[in-house]
Amino acid sequence: MGGFFGVVSKRDALNDVFFGVDYHSHLGTRRGGLAAYDGEGKGLQREIHNIENSPFRTKFENIFNEMKGNSVIGAISDSDPQPLLINGSHGCYAICTVGLIRNEKELIDFVLKRGGHFNAMTGGKVNSTELVATIMSEKSDDLIEGIKYAMEMIEGTMSILILRDDGSLVAARDKLGRLPVLIGRNEYGYCVSFESFAYKKLGYEDVKELGPGEIVSITPDGLTVLQEPGDKMRICAFLWSYYGYPNSNYEGVNVEAMRYRNGVIMAKHDMEEGITERLDSVCGVPDSGTPHAIGYSNYSHVPFTRPFIKYTPTWPRSFMPAEQSIRNKVARMKQIPIPELIEGKKLLFVDDSIVRGTQIRETVKFLYDNGAEEVHMRSASPPIIYGCKYLNFSSSKNEMELLARRVIVELEGEEGLKYAEDYSDGRTERGKKLRKAISDKFHFDSLEFQSLEGVLEAIGIDRCKLCTYCWDGRE
């Protein structure tokens, strides 16, 4: 994934953007970058650092001695370095992007056949942000027309934030609004952000959330709409279930509040089945599973406990190391048990989702090793059967890495995927077989996934405006 943050102001904007970008650190683990425009001498400046083994703020703590500007943008990236400085037919500008280009090879070939070229990275890879800028340059007479052209040419998802050499910002939300782009304002100017809480903490107030495909130009004095939003939206529903930050609002719906509602819906189902009567406590798999578990506990009146605590001072995120074996080791090392809350207890755990099942296997073994009598598992999301082809977050190199999909094939071969909807539904015979097979693999005493209808109810946005592809395969 990734996220960006920018400010255009009547005063120096570097301080706000430093903290605004840092507040997007949960969205990426590889690169962090800043670009600033100083109209009094320095012009456009840029700095990029590797953040795989240290937080964004530690790599940029000296930036206030190196850069300045009333217009600044920055990015956290889980893929290629950015922002990039581009000097071409649209003048000199800095650009950040968030998204996924599905037809990357075709676009690269398109450019090369027309005599274009790229600055290749290791292994010959082309920086996706450079690719976007190159496609934009096909409309050499107008930057905005170039953005529109690129968004039409790109298959997938692409939101864009540009800092021009006149100090103005241009922000464009992806054409189907799969990801958020929000605008805030204070007395000195405006900001652009992926996460709403990032600018509210910095003293900005809400102005608007860009609509699908909407493009705006921003100066300290105001905002101009350059392209009106489209009618069709497919914002990612997984934002609320997992990777959105608890304090943020997307399309007016708060993440943490949605997770409480989601937990309530799961609790209602289990109460009808008589499962809650046998439990000693409800627990969340930290961190994003916790609010779902709190909602479950509040409604069911089963006590909420934390039978293990994550030790995070040295490894704040278990997925930071590049190698999967090291990530698994770190995940195990972080889990510190509280034996008094585990030994002889019947525990129900709520996780935000079950994707590959790697870490949940270790967690359940860890609980039984520490004396748990029963471990029941609940996923706050439906079974993930399809690898995302719109965002970098939940994409998979091989869809057979996805636990639910793999088990379906084990049960019924490739033919079983034709009945994915049945397997997703816990009320059907196929759905029951899926849950039993996974429970047998992981030694759960019971397993249930939140239904698609339950997630949609918890979010509260029209079904037609949400992307649920990873759960149901609907384009």
Disulfide bonds with the S-S distance in Angstrom:
none
